[in-house]
Amino acid sequence: AVDKSNLLKVYPNPANEFITIEYNAGSAENQLMIEVIDEKGRLVYNTKLIRSTDQIIIDTRNFKSGNYIIRLVSGNKSIGNTSVIISR
């Protein structure tokens, strides 16, 4: 079941040097993280989140061009994901 209160937005898309991620993990209790996964399924970036709803900015200048999955993770469970294109 998809919980519509879990919000995950990434912009700009396509992106170049930076992405802004807006998230809302709702009532998720476990440790929250944002993970960035490349086209080959590799974790290229992750960061722990302090608050259950916020926005963060990620420097993507050292990411290769391509498609990436942005995943919002609570504990070891993905509670939301979206994709972004990095374009040079």
Buried (B, 14 or more C-beta within 10 A) or exposed (E): EEEEEBBBBBEEBEBEEEBEBEBBBBEBEEEBBBBBBBEEEEEBBEEEBEEBEEEBEBEBEEBEEEEBBBBBBBEEEBBBBBEBEBEE
